[in-house]
Amino acid sequence: MAKLNTVTGGTATFLKEFATLLCPVDKQPTRHTQQRVLAHWPKSRTARWQILVKCEKCRLVHLWKTNEIPEGSQLYQVRVHAQGGLIPELGKELPTLEEEFMVLAKSRQGAYLQSQFSSTIPTGGQLTETYIDGEVERDARF
């Protein structure tokens, strides 16, 4: 069964294998990492989960439709909020940005780490807060 592994080394953090799937290019079994959950239909018979995954071999991001998720994983709702404001030194106004998506993880901290890789907000110095299931989550490593 596929597993979500998180590896940390120094200040760099990266996600390891989420699932072993066929590479979309050469059709060989390859490690894939999770990007985000696009849809979840609990009563569907064909594909309950639609998950955006990234092939570690060809680096292509594609949709994985499945009925089974990695054992021990649960669905978390993530909201990333980047607070806008003025940078006086530059005289530059930063916009307030917000993004909401779902991820699969084994814990709230795992969901927080996954959200750091899944977010597509182009922040430029804003104070950013991550909410997991409606509550502010901080990185437990620091």
N, C-alpha and C positions, 0 to 999 in steps of 0.2 A: 504494500500500500504506500502511496506517496506521502512524504513528510515535508513539513515546513521547517527548515533549519535556519537559525540566525547565527552568524559568525561575527565576532568583533575582534579587531586587531588594532591596537593603538587608538587613534581617533577615527579610523576608517571603519565603517560598518557596511556590510552588504548582505543581501539575502541569498541563501543557497537554494538548492533544489526545492521546488514546490511539488512538482510532479514529473514523471518520466513519460513523455509523449513522443509521437513520431514527428521528426523534423518536417516542416511543410515543404522544404526544398528537396532533400534527398530521401525522405521517408524512412530514416533510421531512428531507432530509439535514442532520444536526447533529453538532457535535463532542461526543464523549463522553470522560470520564476514567475510568480504571480504579479500582475500589474494592479488589477482591481476586479471586483465582481460587477458585471453589468446588469444581470437580472437573476432573480430567484423566484421560481414558481413552484411552491411546495406540492401542488396537486397535479402537476404536469406528468404525463407518462413518458414523454420522449426525452426531454432535457430539462431537469429541474434547475440546473445551474448553468449560467453562461458567464464564463470567466475569461478575462483578457490575460493572456500569458505571453511570455517572451522566450523564444528559443535561444538557448545559450550557444548554439553552434552557428546558426545563420543570422542571429540577432533580430529576426523578424517577429513582430508583435502580431498575434492572431487570436481568434476566438476559439475557446474550448467549450464545447457543450457536453455536459455530463449529468448523470444522476447521482454519482458518488463523489464525495469530497474527501480529502485526506482525514484519516481518523483523528479525532480529538479537536478538529477545527470547528470554530463557530463563527457566525456572521457578526461583524461589528459595523456600525454606522459611524463614519468619520466626517467631521467638518473641520476644514482648515480655514482660519480667519486671519488675514493679514491687515493690520490696522493702518489706515492712511494717516497722513500728517504732512507737516512742512519741515524740510531740512533747512534750517536757517543759514548754515554755512554755504549751501549751494543755491539757496533761494528756489528750491525745487519742491513742488507739491507731489506727494505720493498718494495714489488712489487706495481706497479700501477694497480689498479683494476677498472673495469667499468662494469656497469650492466644497461640494458634498459628494461623497461616494461611499461604497461598501468594500470591505476587505474580509478575507478569511484569515483567522489567526487562532492560536491556542490560548492567548491571554490578552488582557488589555495592553500590556507592554509590547507584546508581539504585534498587536494592531497598530500601536503608535509607531513602531519601527517600520512596519509595512507602509504606513501612511507617508513616511518620509520619502519613499521611493515611488509611491503612486500619485502623489500630488503633481499637478501640472501648472500650478500658479507661478507666474514669473515675478517673484518677489525681488525688490530692489532696496532692501534696507528696512522694510517694515517690521514692526513687532508682530510676530506670528504666533498664534495659539492654535493648538490642535485639540479638538473635542472628540472624545470617544464615547459613543452612546449618550451624548448630551453633557458629559462632564469633562472639564479641562484635564488633560493628561500631560504629564511632564516626563522627560527621559529619566528613568530610574538609574541610569549609569552615572549621572552627575550629582 
